[in-house]
Amino acid sequence: MNILVIEDDPSVRTLVKAVLEHNGNSVSTADNATDGEANAVKDDYDMIVLDLGLPDGDGYEVCKNIRDKNVSTPVLILSGEQETDVKVKCLKVGADDYLTKPFNTEELIARMDAIKRRSESSGEQQLLCGELKVDLLRREFSVNGEKTQLTNNEFNLLVYFMKNKNRVISQEELAEKVWDIHFDTQTNYINVYISYLRKKIREHTDVDYIETIRKKGFLFRCE
Protein backbone atom coordinates (compact mmCIF):
# COMPACT_ATOMS: atom_id res chain seq x y z
CA MET A 1 0.00 0.00 0.00
CA ASN A 2 0.96 3.62 -0.51
CA ILE A 3 0.61 5.20 2.96
CA LEU A 4 0.84 8.78 4.25
CA VAL A 5 1.97 9.21 7.87
CA ILE A 6 1.19 12.62 9.43
CA GLU A 7 3.03 12.75 12.77
CA ASP A 8 5.12 15.50 14.38
CA ASP A 9 6.98 13.32 16.92
CA PRO A 10 10.20 12.24 15.11
CA SER A 11 10.58 9.02 17.10
CA VAL A 12 6.98 7.88 16.48
CA ARG A 13 7.14 8.93 12.83
CA THR A 14 10.38 7.00 12.30
CA LEU A 15 9.02 3.92 14.07
CA VAL A 16 5.74 3.85 12.12
CA LYS A 17 7.53 4.41 8.82
CA ALA A 18 10.02 1.60 9.54
CA VAL A 19 7.30 -0.86 10.60
CA LEU A 20 5.13 -0.12 7.57
CA GLU A 21 8.03 -0.34 5.12
CA HIS A 22 9.15 -3.61 6.74
CA ASN A 23 5.69 -4.94 5.87
CA GLY A 24 6.13 -4.05 2.20
CA ASN A 25 4.43 -0.64 2.09
CA SER A 26 5.54 2.60 0.45
CA VAL A 27 5.49 5.41 3.04
CA SER A 28 5.45 9.21 2.73
CA THR A 29 5.55 11.46 5.80
CA ALA A 30 4.56 14.93 6.95
CA ASP A 31 5.27 16.53 10.33
CA ASN A 32 2.53 19.17 10.40
CA ALA A 33 -1.16 19.63 9.62
CA THR A 34 -0.69 21.98 6.66
CA ASP A 35 1.65 19.74 4.67
CA GLY A 36 -0.20 16.60 5.69
CA GLU A 37 -3.57 17.88 4.52
CA ALA A 38 -2.09 19.19 1.26
CA ASN A 39 -0.46 15.83 0.54
CA ALA A 40 -3.63 13.90 1.41
CA VAL A 41 -5.65 15.98 -1.07
CA LYS A 42 -3.02 16.12 -3.81
CA ASP A 43 -1.74 12.55 -3.93
CA ASP A 44 -3.43 9.17 -4.20
CA TYR A 45 -2.85 7.16 -1.01
CA ASP A 46 -4.30 3.83 0.07
CA MET A 47 -4.31 4.86 3.72
CA ILE A 48 -3.48 7.76 6.04
CA VAL A 49 -2.05 7.42 9.56
CA LEU A 50 -2.85 10.67 11.34
CA ASP A 51 -1.71 12.04 14.71
CA LEU A 52 -4.20 14.20 16.63
CA GLY A 53 -1.72 16.63 18.16
CA LEU A 54 0.12 18.58 15.47
CA PRO A 55 2.14 21.82 15.86
CA ASP A 56 -0.01 23.95 13.54
CA GLY A 57 -3.43 22.37 14.05
CA ASP A 58 -5.02 19.09 15.01
CA GLY A 59 -5.94 15.80 13.40
CA TYR A 60 -9.66 16.48 13.80
CA GLU A 61 -9.52 19.40 11.39
CA VAL A 62 -7.23 17.59 8.96
CA CYS A 63 -9.61 14.63 8.80
CA LYS A 64 -12.70 16.81 8.52
CA ASN A 65 -11.14 19.00 5.83
CA ILE A 66 -10.06 16.12 3.59
CA ARG A 67 -13.51 14.51 3.92
CA ASP A 68 -15.09 17.85 2.96
CA LYS A 69 -12.88 17.76 -0.14
CA ASN A 70 -14.21 14.27 -1.00
CA VAL A 71 -11.03 12.42 -0.10
CA SER A 72 -12.27 8.95 0.86
CA THR A 73 -8.85 7.48 1.75
CA PRO A 74 -9.15 5.42 4.96
CA VAL A 75 -7.77 7.23 8.03
CA LEU A 76 -6.30 5.65 11.18
CA ILE A 77 -5.93 8.11 14.07
CA LEU A 78 -2.99 7.86 16.50
CA SER A 79 -3.29 9.67 19.84
CA GLY A 80 -2.31 9.56 23.48
CA GLU A 81 -5.88 10.49 24.43
CA GLN A 82 -7.82 7.54 25.82
CA GLU A 83 -11.20 9.13 26.58
CA THR A 84 -14.19 7.65 24.78
CA ASP A 85 -15.49 11.06 23.69
CA VAL A 86 -12.22 11.74 21.87
CA LYS A 87 -12.54 8.49 19.95
CA VAL A 88 -16.16 9.23 19.12
CA LYS A 89 -15.24 12.70 17.86
CA CYS A 90 -12.62 11.16 15.56
CA LEU A 91 -15.19 8.79 14.09
CA LYS A 92 -17.67 11.62 13.62
CA VAL A 93 -15.24 13.69 11.53
CA GLY A 94 -14.56 10.73 9.24
CA ALA A 95 -11.79 8.60 10.74
CA ASP A 96 -12.04 4.85 10.18
CA ASP A 97 -10.31 3.72 13.35
CA TYR A 98 -8.40 4.94 16.42
CA LEU A 99 -5.25 3.59 18.07
CA THR A 100 -4.03 4.83 21.46
CA LYS A 101 -0.36 5.63 22.10
CA PRO A 102 1.79 3.90 23.17
CA PHE A 103 0.77 1.11 20.83
CA ASN A 104 1.95 -2.35 19.90
CA THR A 105 3.27 -2.43 16.33
CA GLU A 106 1.47 -5.72 15.67
CA GLU A 107 -1.82 -4.08 16.60
CA LEU A 108 -1.01 -1.17 14.27
CA ILE A 109 -0.59 -3.55 11.34
CA ALA A 110 -3.66 -5.58 12.35
CA ARG A 111 -5.88 -2.50 12.49
CA MET A 112 -4.61 -1.25 9.15
CA ASP A 113 -5.25 -4.67 7.61
CA ALA A 114 -8.79 -4.61 9.03
CA ILE A 115 -9.42 -1.15 7.54
CA LYS A 116 -8.11 -2.37 4.20
CA ARG A 117 -10.42 -5.39 4.25
CA ARG A 118 -13.44 -3.18 4.95
CA SER A 119 -12.48 -0.86 2.10
CA GLU A 120 -12.14 -3.59 -0.51
CA SER A 121 -15.11 -4.52 -2.64
CA SER A 122 -14.58 -8.31 -2.42
CA GLY A 123 -14.95 -8.55 -6.19
CA GLU A 124 -18.31 -6.77 -6.31
CA GLN A 125 -18.69 -3.49 -8.17
CA GLN A 126 -22.26 -2.48 -7.34
CA LEU A 127 -24.84 -3.07 -4.65
CA LEU A 128 -28.52 -2.55 -5.48
CA CYS A 129 -31.59 -2.37 -3.26
CA GLY A 130 -34.83 -0.83 -4.51
CA GLU A 131 -34.06 2.80 -5.34
CA LEU A 132 -30.60 2.59 -3.79
CA LYS A 133 -27.37 1.99 -5.70
CA VAL A 134 -23.83 1.82 -4.37
CA ASP A 135 -20.79 1.90 -6.66
CA LEU A 136 -18.06 0.20 -4.65
CA LEU A 137 -15.23 1.08 -7.01
CA ARG A 138 -16.02 4.80 -7.19
CA ARG A 139 -17.40 4.85 -3.63
CA GLU A 140 -20.55 6.62 -4.84
CA PHE A 141 -24.12 6.35 -3.60
CA SER A 142 -27.29 7.32 -5.43
CA VAL A 143 -31.03 7.24 -4.71
CA ASN A 144 -33.35 7.12 -7.72
CA GLY A 145 -30.35 8.02 -9.89
CA GLU A 146 -29.50 11.11 -7.83
CA LYS A 147 -26.02 11.08 -6.28
CA THR A 148 -26.01 11.52 -2.52
CA GLN A 149 -22.84 12.52 -0.68
CA LEU A 150 -21.93 10.28 2.26
CA THR A 151 -19.06 10.54 4.71
CA ASN A 152 -16.61 7.65 4.77
CA ASN A 153 -18.21 6.18 7.90
CA GLU A 154 -21.74 6.55 6.50
CA PHE A 155 -20.66 4.85 3.28
CA ASN A 156 -19.04 1.91 5.11
CA LEU A 157 -22.13 1.54 7.29
CA LEU A 158 -24.45 1.51 4.28
CA VAL A 159 -22.30 -1.07 2.46
CA TYR A 160 -22.38 -3.38 5.49
CA PHE A 161 -26.16 -3.00 5.74
CA MET A 162 -26.65 -3.74 2.04
CA LYS A 163 -24.36 -6.78 2.15
CA ASN A 164 -26.31 -8.07 5.16
CA LYS A 165 -29.81 -7.11 4.09
CA ASN A 166 -32.98 -8.60 5.58
CA ARG A 167 -31.43 -9.79 8.83
CA VAL A 168 -31.19 -8.18 12.26
CA ILE A 169 -27.74 -6.72 12.97
CA SER A 170 -26.76 -5.83 16.53
CA GLN A 171 -24.89 -2.70 17.58
CA GLU A 172 -22.07 -4.96 18.76
CA GLU A 173 -21.75 -6.44 15.27
CA LEU A 174 -21.76 -3.02 13.62
CA ALA A 175 -19.07 -1.76 16.01
CA GLU A 176 -16.86 -4.77 15.26
CA LYS A 177 -17.44 -5.16 11.53
CA VAL A 178 -17.76 -1.53 10.42
CA TRP A 179 -15.40 0.20 12.85
CA ASP A 180 -13.36 -2.75 14.16
CA ILE A 181 -13.82 -1.64 17.78
CA HIS A 182 -15.50 -3.02 20.89
CA PHE A 183 -19.01 -1.61 21.34
CA ASP A 184 -19.26 0.78 24.31
CA THR A 185 -22.78 0.86 25.73
CA GLN A 186 -22.11 4.34 27.15
CA THR A 187 -21.89 5.92 23.70
CA ASN A 188 -24.47 6.41 20.98
CA TYR A 189 -22.25 7.03 17.95
CA ILE A 190 -23.72 4.05 16.06
CA ASN A 191 -27.23 5.46 16.51
CA VAL A 192 -25.94 8.86 15.43
CA TYR A 193 -24.51 7.50 12.17
CA ILE A 194 -27.65 5.50 11.45
CA SER A 195 -29.68 8.67 11.99
CA TYR A 196 -27.41 10.56 9.54
CA LEU A 197 -27.75 7.78 6.96
CA ARG A 198 -31.53 7.55 7.35
CA LYS A 199 -31.89 11.30 6.90
CA LYS A 200 -29.84 11.35 3.69
CA ILE A 201 -31.81 8.44 2.20
CA ARG A 202 -35.16 9.99 3.16
CA GLU A 203 -34.23 13.22 1.37
CA HIS A 204 -34.83 11.35 -1.91
CA THR A 205 -37.40 8.64 -1.10
CA ASP A 206 -40.32 7.89 1.22
CA VAL A 207 -39.16 4.31 1.77
CA ASP A 208 -37.78 3.43 5.21
CA TYR A 209 -34.95 1.02 4.46
CA ILE A 210 -33.49 0.92 7.99
CA GLU A 211 -35.74 -0.43 10.73
CA THR A 212 -34.86 -0.32 14.42
CA ILE A 213 -35.60 -3.64 16.15
CA ARG A 214 -36.02 -2.85 19.84
CA LYS A 215 -33.37 -4.40 22.09
CA LYS A 216 -31.95 -6.35 19.15
CA GLY A 217 -30.44 -3.96 16.61
CA PHE A 218 -31.29 -2.91 13.08
CA LEU A 219 -32.79 -4.47 9.98
CA PHE A 220 -31.99 -3.23 6.47
CA ARG A 221 -35.02 -4.19 4.40
CA CYS A 222 -34.49 -5.00 0.75
CA GLU A 223 -37.18 -6.83 -1.20
C-alpha positions as a Markdown table, in Angstrom:
| # | Residue | x | y | z |
|---|---|---|---|---|
| 1 | Met | 0.0 | 0.0 | 0.0 |
| 2 | Asn | 1.0 | 3.6 | -0.5 |
| 3 | Ile | 0.6 | 5.2 | 3.0 |
| 4 | Leu | 0.8 | 8.8 | 4.3 |
| 5 | Val | 2.0 | 9.2 | 7.9 |
| 6 | Ile | 1.2 | 12.6 | 9.4 |
| 7 | Glu | 3.0 | 12.7 | 12.8 |
| 8 | Asp | 5.1 | 15.5 | 14.4 |
| 9 | Asp | 7.0 | 13.3 | 16.9 |
| 10 | Pro | 10.2 | 12.2 | 15.1 |
| 11 | Ser | 10.6 | 9.0 | 17.1 |
| 12 | Val | 7.0 | 7.9 | 16.5 |
| 13 | Arg | 7.1 | 8.9 | 12.8 |
| 14 | Thr | 10.4 | 7.0 | 12.3 |
| 15 | Leu | 9.0 | 3.9 | 14.1 |
| 16 | Val | 5.7 | 3.9 | 12.1 |
| 17 | Lys | 7.5 | 4.4 | 8.8 |
| 18 | Ala | 10.0 | 1.6 | 9.5 |
| 19 | Val | 7.3 | -0.9 | 10.6 |
| 20 | Leu | 5.1 | -0.1 | 7.6 |
| 21 | Glu | 8.0 | -0.3 | 5.1 |
| 22 | His | 9.2 | -3.6 | 6.7 |
| 23 | Asn | 5.7 | -4.9 | 5.9 |
| 24 | Gly | 6.1 | -4.0 | 2.2 |
| 25 | Asn | 4.4 | -0.6 | 2.1 |
| 26 | Ser | 5.5 | 2.6 | 0.5 |
| 27 | Val | 5.5 | 5.4 | 3.0 |
| 28 | Ser | 5.4 | 9.2 | 2.7 |
| 29 | Thr | 5.5 | 11.5 | 5.8 |
| 30 | Ala | 4.6 | 14.9 | 6.9 |
| 31 | Asp | 5.3 | 16.5 | 10.3 |
| 32 | Asn | 2.5 | 19.2 | 10.4 |
| 33 | Ala | -1.2 | 19.6 | 9.6 |
| 34 | Thr | -0.7 | 22.0 | 6.7 |
| 35 | Asp | 1.6 | 19.7 | 4.7 |
| 36 | Gly | -0.2 | 16.6 | 5.7 |
| 37 | Glu | -3.6 | 17.9 | 4.5 |
| 38 | Ala | -2.1 | 19.2 | 1.3 |
| 39 | Asn | -0.5 | 15.8 | 0.5 |
| 40 | Ala | -3.6 | 13.9 | 1.4 |
| 41 | Val | -5.6 | 16.0 | -1.1 |
| 42 | Lys | -3.0 | 16.1 | -3.8 |
| 43 | Asp | -1.7 | 12.6 | -3.9 |
| 44 | Asp | -3.4 | 9.2 | -4.2 |
| 45 | Tyr | -2.8 | 7.2 | -1.0 |
| 46 | Asp | -4.3 | 3.8 | 0.1 |
| 47 | Met | -4.3 | 4.9 | 3.7 |
| 48 | Ile | -3.5 | 7.8 | 6.0 |
| 49 | Val | -2.0 | 7.4 | 9.6 |
| 50 | Leu | -2.9 | 10.7 | 11.3 |
| 51 | Asp | -1.7 | 12.0 | 14.7 |
| 52 | Leu | -4.2 | 14.2 | 16.6 |
| 53 | Gly | -1.7 | 16.6 | 18.2 |
| 54 | Leu | 0.1 | 18.6 | 15.5 |
| 55 | Pro | 2.1 | 21.8 | 15.9 |
| 56 | Asp | 0.0 | 23.9 | 13.5 |
| 57 | Gly | -3.4 | 22.4 | 14.1 |
| 58 | Asp | -5.0 | 19.1 | 15.0 |
| 59 | Gly | -5.9 | 15.8 | 13.4 |
| 60 | Tyr | -9.7 | 16.5 | 13.8 |
| 61 | Glu | -9.5 | 19.4 | 11.4 |
| 62 | Val | -7.2 | 17.6 | 9.0 |
| 63 | Cys | -9.6 | 14.6 | 8.8 |
| 64 | Lys | -12.7 | 16.8 | 8.5 |
| 65 | Asn | -11.1 | 19.0 | 5.8 |
| 66 | Ile | -10.1 | 16.1 | 3.6 |
| 67 | Arg | -13.5 | 14.5 | 3.9 |
| 68 | Asp | -15.1 | 17.8 | 3.0 |
| 69 | Lys | -12.9 | 17.8 | -0.1 |
| 70 | Asn | -14.2 | 14.3 | -1.0 |
| 71 | Val | -11.0 | 12.4 | -0.1 |
| 72 | Ser | -12.3 | 8.9 | 0.9 |
| 73 | Thr | -8.8 | 7.5 | 1.7 |
| 74 | Pro | -9.1 | 5.4 | 5.0 |
| 75 | Val | -7.8 | 7.2 | 8.0 |
| 76 | Leu | -6.3 | 5.6 | 11.2 |
| 77 | Ile | -5.9 | 8.1 | 14.1 |
| 78 | Leu | -3.0 | 7.9 | 16.5 |
| 79 | Ser | -3.3 | 9.7 | 19.8 |
| 80 | Gly | -2.3 | 9.6 | 23.5 |
| 81 | Glu | -5.9 | 10.5 | 24.4 |
| 82 | Gln | -7.8 | 7.5 | 25.8 |
| 83 | Glu | -11.2 | 9.1 | 26.6 |
| 84 | Thr | -14.2 | 7.6 | 24.8 |
| 85 | Asp | -15.5 | 11.1 | 23.7 |
| 86 | Val | -12.2 | 11.7 | 21.9 |
| 87 | Lys | -12.5 | 8.5 | 19.9 |
| 88 | Val | -16.2 | 9.2 | 19.1 |
| 89 | Lys | -15.2 | 12.7 | 17.9 |
| 90 | Cys | -12.6 | 11.2 | 15.6 |
| 91 | Leu | -15.2 | 8.8 | 14.1 |
| 92 | Lys | -17.7 | 11.6 | 13.6 |
| 93 | Val | -15.2 | 13.7 | 11.5 |
| 94 | Gly | -14.6 | 10.7 | 9.2 |
| 95 | Ala | -11.8 | 8.6 | 10.7 |
| 96 | Asp | -12.0 | 4.9 | 10.2 |
| 97 | Asp | -10.3 | 3.7 | 13.4 |
| 98 | Tyr | -8.4 | 4.9 | 16.4 |
| 99 | Leu | -5.2 | 3.6 | 18.1 |
| 100 | Thr | -4.0 | 4.8 | 21.5 |
| 101 | Lys | -0.4 | 5.6 | 22.1 |
| 102 | Pro | 1.8 | 3.9 | 23.2 |
| 103 | Phe | 0.8 | 1.1 | 20.8 |
| 104 | Asn | 2.0 | -2.3 | 19.9 |
| 105 | Thr | 3.3 | -2.4 | 16.3 |
| 106 | Glu | 1.5 | -5.7 | 15.7 |
| 107 | Glu | -1.8 | -4.1 | 16.6 |
| 108 | Leu | -1.0 | -1.2 | 14.3 |
| 109 | Ile | -0.6 | -3.5 | 11.3 |
| 110 | Ala | -3.7 | -5.6 | 12.3 |
| 111 | Arg | -5.9 | -2.5 | 12.5 |
| 112 | Met | -4.6 | -1.2 | 9.1 |
| 113 | Asp | -5.2 | -4.7 | 7.6 |
| 114 | Ala | -8.8 | -4.6 | 9.0 |
| 115 | Ile | -9.4 | -1.2 | 7.5 |
| 116 | Lys | -8.1 | -2.4 | 4.2 |
| 117 | Arg | -10.4 | -5.4 | 4.3 |
| 118 | Arg | -13.4 | -3.2 | 4.9 |
| 119 | Ser | -12.5 | -0.9 | 2.1 |
| 120 | Glu | -12.1 | -3.6 | -0.5 |
| 121 | Ser | -15.1 | -4.5 | -2.6 |
| 122 | Ser | -14.6 | -8.3 | -2.4 |
| 123 | Gly | -14.9 | -8.6 | -6.2 |
| 124 | Glu | -18.3 | -6.8 | -6.3 |
| 125 | Gln | -18.7 | -3.5 | -8.2 |
| 126 | Gln | -22.3 | -2.5 | -7.3 |
| 127 | Leu | -24.8 | -3.1 | -4.6 |
| 128 | Leu | -28.5 | -2.6 | -5.5 |
| 129 | Cys | -31.6 | -2.4 | -3.3 |
| 130 | Gly | -34.8 | -0.8 | -4.5 |
| 131 | Glu | -34.1 | 2.8 | -5.3 |
| 132 | Leu | -30.6 | 2.6 | -3.8 |
| 133 | Lys | -27.4 | 2.0 | -5.7 |
| 134 | Val | -23.8 | 1.8 | -4.4 |
| 135 | Asp | -20.8 | 1.9 | -6.7 |
| 136 | Leu | -18.1 | 0.2 | -4.7 |
| 137 | Leu | -15.2 | 1.1 | -7.0 |
| 138 | Arg | -16.0 | 4.8 | -7.2 |
| 139 | Arg | -17.4 | 4.8 | -3.6 |
| 140 | Glu | -20.5 | 6.6 | -4.8 |
| 141 | Phe | -24.1 | 6.3 | -3.6 |
| 142 | Ser | -27.3 | 7.3 | -5.4 |
| 143 | Val | -31.0 | 7.2 | -4.7 |
| 144 | Asn | -33.3 | 7.1 | -7.7 |
| 145 | Gly | -30.4 | 8.0 | -9.9 |
| 146 | Glu | -29.5 | 11.1 | -7.8 |
| 147 | Lys | -26.0 | 11.1 | -6.3 |
| 148 | Thr | -26.0 | 11.5 | -2.5 |
| 149 | Gln | -22.8 | 12.5 | -0.7 |
| 150 | Leu | -21.9 | 10.3 | 2.3 |
| 151 | Thr | -19.1 | 10.5 | 4.7 |
| 152 | Asn | -16.6 | 7.6 | 4.8 |
| 153 | Asn | -18.2 | 6.2 | 7.9 |
| 154 | Glu | -21.7 | 6.5 | 6.5 |
| 155 | Phe | -20.7 | 4.8 | 3.3 |
| 156 | Asn | -19.0 | 1.9 | 5.1 |
| 157 | Leu | -22.1 | 1.5 | 7.3 |
| 158 | Leu | -24.5 | 1.5 | 4.3 |
| 159 | Val | -22.3 | -1.1 | 2.5 |
| 160 | Tyr | -22.4 | -3.4 | 5.5 |
| 161 | Phe | -26.2 | -3.0 | 5.7 |
| 162 | Met | -26.7 | -3.7 | 2.0 |
| 163 | Lys | -24.4 | -6.8 | 2.2 |
| 164 | Asn | -26.3 | -8.1 | 5.2 |
| 165 | Lys | -29.8 | -7.1 | 4.1 |
| 166 | Asn | -33.0 | -8.6 | 5.6 |
| 167 | Arg | -31.4 | -9.8 | 8.8 |
| 168 | Val | -31.2 | -8.2 | 12.3 |
| 169 | Ile | -27.7 | -6.7 | 13.0 |
| 170 | Ser | -26.8 | -5.8 | 16.5 |
| 171 | Gln | -24.9 | -2.7 | 17.6 |
| 172 | Glu | -22.1 | -5.0 | 18.8 |
| 173 | Glu | -21.7 | -6.4 | 15.3 |
| 174 | Leu | -21.8 | -3.0 | 13.6 |
| 175 | Ala | -19.1 | -1.8 | 16.0 |
| 176 | Glu | -16.9 | -4.8 | 15.3 |
| 177 | Lys | -17.4 | -5.2 | 11.5 |
| 178 | Val | -17.8 | -1.5 | 10.4 |
| 179 | Trp | -15.4 | 0.2 | 12.9 |
| 180 | Asp | -13.4 | -2.8 | 14.2 |
| 181 | Ile | -13.8 | -1.6 | 17.8 |
| 182 | His | -15.5 | -3.0 | 20.9 |
| 183 | Phe | -19.0 | -1.6 | 21.3 |
| 184 | Asp | -19.3 | 0.8 | 24.3 |
| 185 | Thr | -22.8 | 0.9 | 25.7 |
| 186 | Gln | -22.1 | 4.3 | 27.1 |
| 187 | Thr | -21.9 | 5.9 | 23.7 |
| 188 | Asn | -24.5 | 6.4 | 21.0 |
| 189 | Tyr | -22.3 | 7.0 | 18.0 |
| 190 | Ile | -23.7 | 4.0 | 16.1 |
| 191 | Asn | -27.2 | 5.5 | 16.5 |
| 192 | Val | -25.9 | 8.9 | 15.4 |
| 193 | Tyr | -24.5 | 7.5 | 12.2 |
| 194 | Ile | -27.6 | 5.5 | 11.4 |
| 195 | Ser | -29.7 | 8.7 | 12.0 |
| 196 | Tyr | -27.4 | 10.6 | 9.5 |
| 197 | Leu | -27.7 | 7.8 | 7.0 |
| 198 | Arg | -31.5 | 7.5 | 7.4 |
| 199 | Lys | -31.9 | 11.3 | 6.9 |
| 200 | Lys | -29.8 | 11.3 | 3.7 |
| 201 | Ile | -31.8 | 8.4 | 2.2 |
| 202 | Arg | -35.2 | 10.0 | 3.2 |
| 203 | Glu | -34.2 | 13.2 | 1.4 |
| 204 | His | -34.8 | 11.3 | -1.9 |
| 205 | Thr | -37.4 | 8.6 | -1.1 |
| 206 | Asp | -40.3 | 7.9 | 1.2 |
| 207 | Val | -39.2 | 4.3 | 1.8 |
| 208 | Asp | -37.8 | 3.4 | 5.2 |
| 209 | Tyr | -35.0 | 1.0 | 4.5 |
| 210 | Ile | -33.5 | 0.9 | 8.0 |
| 211 | Glu | -35.7 | -0.4 | 10.7 |
| 212 | Thr | -34.9 | -0.3 | 14.4 |
| 213 | Ile | -35.6 | -3.6 | 16.1 |
| 214 | Arg | -36.0 | -2.8 | 19.8 |
| 215 | Lys | -33.4 | -4.4 | 22.1 |
| 216 | Lys | -31.9 | -6.4 | 19.1 |
| 217 | Gly | -30.4 | -4.0 | 16.6 |
| 218 | Phe | -31.3 | -2.9 | 13.1 |
| 219 | Leu | -32.8 | -4.5 | 10.0 |
| 220 | Phe | -32.0 | -3.2 | 6.5 |
| 221 | Arg | -35.0 | -4.2 | 4.4 |
| 222 | Cys | -34.5 | -5.0 | 0.8 |
| 223 | Glu | -37.2 | -6.8 | -1.2 |
